[in-house]
Amino acid sequence: MNKERQQAGAKAGGRCPICKELTAAAYRPFCSARCRDIDLSRWLRGVYAIPGAEQAPGEGAAKRDESDED
């Protein structure tokens, strides 16, 4: 890693949440476009999901069907 990047990351005081390298101003809070894209991919695949109550099979569909009837 080059010295300018180390200094920029040290000033920002942050680490990339993906690889733990120092952050880069252009990609903050990440260190690079690669880590930014990895994070986006995780969001799109549903890796970052808020846990909720388990639903019985068909329970969610029944509620949507009832709301369509109005």
PyRosetta script that sets phi, psi and omega in degrees:
from pyrosetta import init, pose_from_sequence

init()
pose = pose_from_sequence("MNKERQQAGAKAGGRCPICKELTAAAYRPFCSARCRDIDLSRWLRGVYAIPGAEQAPGEGAAKRDESDED")
pose.set_psi(1, 138.8)
pose.set_omega(1, -177.4)
pose.set_phi(2, -79.8)
pose.set_psi(2, 161.5)
pose.set_omega(2, -173.4)
pose.set_phi(3, -65.0)
pose.set_psi(3, -39.5)
pose.set_omega(3, -179.9)
pose.set_phi(4, -61.7)
pose.set_psi(4, -42.0)
pose.set_omega(4, 179.8)
pose.set_phi(5, -65.9)
pose.set_psi(5, -39.3)
pose.set_omega(5, 178.0)
pose.set_phi(6, -63.3)
pose.set_psi(6, -43.4)
pose.set_omega(6, -179.2)
pose.set_phi(7, -66.4)
pose.set_psi(7, -41.2)
pose.set_omega(7, 179.0)
pose.set_phi(8, -63.0)
pose.set_psi(8, -43.0)
pose.set_omega(8, 178.7)
pose.set_phi(9, -67.4)
pose.set_psi(9, -37.2)
pose.set_omega(9, 179.4)
pose.set_phi(10, -66.8)
pose.set_psi(10, -38.3)
pose.set_omega(10, 178.4)
pose.set_phi(11, -65.1)
pose.set_psi(11, -41.3)
pose.set_omega(11, 179.6)
pose.set_phi(12, -71.4)
pose.set_psi(12, -25.9)
pose.set_omega(12, 177.5)
pose.set_phi(13, 74.3)
pose.set_psi(13, 18.1)
pose.set_omega(13, -176.1)
pose.set_phi(14, -119.1)
pose.set_psi(14, 160.4)
pose.set_omega(14, 176.1)
pose.set_phi(15, -122.7)
pose.set_psi(15, 147.5)
pose.set_omega(15, 178.4)
pose.set_phi(16, -65.1)
pose.set_psi(16, 130.9)
pose.set_omega(16, -179.8)
pose.set_phi(17, -69.8)
pose.set_psi(17, -15.0)
pose.set_omega(17, -178.7)
pose.set_phi(18, -89.8)
pose.set_psi(18, -53.7)
pose.set_omega(18, -173.5)
pose.set_phi(19, -115.2)
pose.set_psi(19, -4.4)
pose.set_omega(19, 177.1)
pose.set_phi(20, 71.4)
pose.set_psi(20, 12.0)
pose.set_omega(20, 172.8)
pose.set_phi(21, -74.9)
pose.set_psi(21, 167.8)
pose.set_omega(21, 176.1)
pose.set_phi(22, -66.5)
pose.set_psi(22, 145.1)
pose.set_omega(22, -177.8)
pose.set_phi(23, -73.4)
pose.set_psi(23, 158.5)
pose.set_omega(23, 174.6)
pose.set_phi(24, -115.1)
pose.set_psi(24, 138.0)
pose.set_omega(24, -175.9)
pose.set_phi(25, -56.3)
pose.set_psi(25, -37.5)
pose.set_omega(25, -177.4)
pose.set_phi(26, -68.7)
pose.set_psi(26, -22.8)
pose.set_omega(26, -176.0)
pose.set_phi(27, -121.7)
pose.set_psi(27, 11.5)
pose.set_omega(27, -175.1)
pose.set_phi(28, -48.6)
pose.set_psi(28, 132.9)
pose.set_omega(28, 11.8)
pose.set_phi(29, -90.1)
pose.set_psi(29, 14.5)
pose.set_omega(29, -178.7)
pose.set_phi(30, -101.0)
pose.set_psi(30, 172.8)
pose.set_omega(30, -179.8)
pose.set_phi(31, -96.5)
pose.set_psi(31, -19.4)
pose.set_omega(31, -175.5)
pose.set_phi(32, -159.7)
pose.set_psi(32, 169.7)
pose.set_omega(32, 176.6)
pose.set_phi(33, -63.9)
pose.set_psi(33, -33.7)
pose.set_omega(33, 179.9)
pose.set_phi(34, -59.9)
pose.set_psi(34, -50.2)
pose.set_omega(34, -179.4)
pose.set_phi(35, -66.8)
pose.set_psi(35, -36.0)
pose.set_omega(35, 176.3)
pose.set_phi(36, -60.5)
pose.set_psi(36, -43.2)
pose.set_omega(36, -179.8)
pose.set_phi(37, -69.5)
pose.set_psi(37, -35.4)
pose.set_omega(37, 176.1)
pose.set_phi(38, -61.5)
pose.set_psi(38, -43.9)
pose.set_omega(38, 179.7)
pose.set_phi(39, -64.1)
pose.set_psi(39, -43.5)
pose.set_omega(39, 177.9)
pose.set_phi(40, -60.5)
pose.set_psi(40, -43.1)
pose.set_omega(40, 178.3)
pose.set_phi(41, -60.0)
pose.set_psi(41, -40.7)
pose.set_omega(41, 178.5)
pose.set_phi(42, -63.6)
pose.set_psi(42, -40.1)
pose.set_omega(42, 177.7)
pose.set_phi(43, -63.9)
pose.set_psi(43, -45.3)
pose.set_omega(43, -176.6)
pose.set_phi(44, -67.5)
pose.set_psi(44, -30.3)
pose.set_omega(44, 178.8)
pose.set_phi(45, -84.0)
pose.set_psi(45, -7.3)
pose.set_omega(45, 178.7)
pose.set_phi(46, 85.5)
pose.set_psi(46, 17.2)
pose.set_omega(46, 178.4)
pose.set_phi(47, -64.8)
pose.set_psi(47, -39.6)
pose.set_omega(47, 177.5)
pose.set_phi(48, -91.0)
pose.set_psi(48, 91.4)
pose.set_omega(48, -178.9)
pose.set_phi(49, -127.2)
pose.set_psi(49, 142.5)
pose.set_omega(49, 177.2)
pose.set_phi(50, -84.0)
pose.set_psi(50, 122.1)
pose.set_omega(50, -178.6)
pose.set_phi(51, -65.9)
pose.set_psi(51, 140.6)
pose.set_omega(51, 178.7)
pose.set_phi(52, -132.9)
pose.set_psi(52, -177.6)
pose.set_omega(52, 179.3)
pose.set_phi(53, -69.6)
pose.set_psi(53, 142.5)
pose.set_omega(53, 177.1)
pose.set_phi(54, -69.3)
pose.set_psi(54, 138.7)
pose.set_omega(54, 176.2)
pose.set_phi(55, -107.3)
pose.set_psi(55, 145.6)
pose.set_omega(55, 175.1)
pose.set_phi(56, -69.7)
pose.set_psi(56, 149.6)
pose.set_omega(56, 179.0)
pose.set_phi(57, -55.5)
pose.set_psi(57, 129.6)
pose.set_omega(57, 178.7)
pose.set_phi(58, 87.0)
pose.set_psi(58, -11.3)
pose.set_omega(58, -176.9)
pose.set_phi(59, -65.6)
pose.set_psi(59, -44.4)
pose.set_omega(59, -179.6)
pose.set_phi(60, -67.1)
pose.set_psi(60, -37.6)
pose.set_omega(60, -179.6)
pose.set_phi(61, -67.2)
pose.set_psi(61, -37.6)
pose.set_omega(61, -179.2)
pose.set_phi(62, -64.4)
pose.set_psi(62, -39.5)
pose.set_omega(62, 180.0)
pose.set_phi(63, -66.9)
pose.set_psi(63, -39.0)
pose.set_omega(63, 178.5)
pose.set_phi(64, -66.4)
pose.set_psi(64, -39.5)
pose.set_omega(64, -179.7)
pose.set_phi(65, -64.4)
pose.set_psi(65, -39.8)
pose.set_omega(65, 179.7)
pose.set_phi(66, -64.2)
pose.set_psi(66, -38.5)
pose.set_omega(66, -178.1)
pose.set_phi(67, -72.0)
pose.set_psi(67, -25.2)
pose.set_omega(67, 177.9)
pose.set_phi(68, -71.6)
pose.set_psi(68, -22.9)
pose.set_omega(68, -176.1)
pose.set_phi(69, -73.6)
pose.set_psi(69, -20.5)
pose.set_omega(69, -176.7)
pose.set_phi(70, -66.3)
pose.dump_pdb("model.pdb")
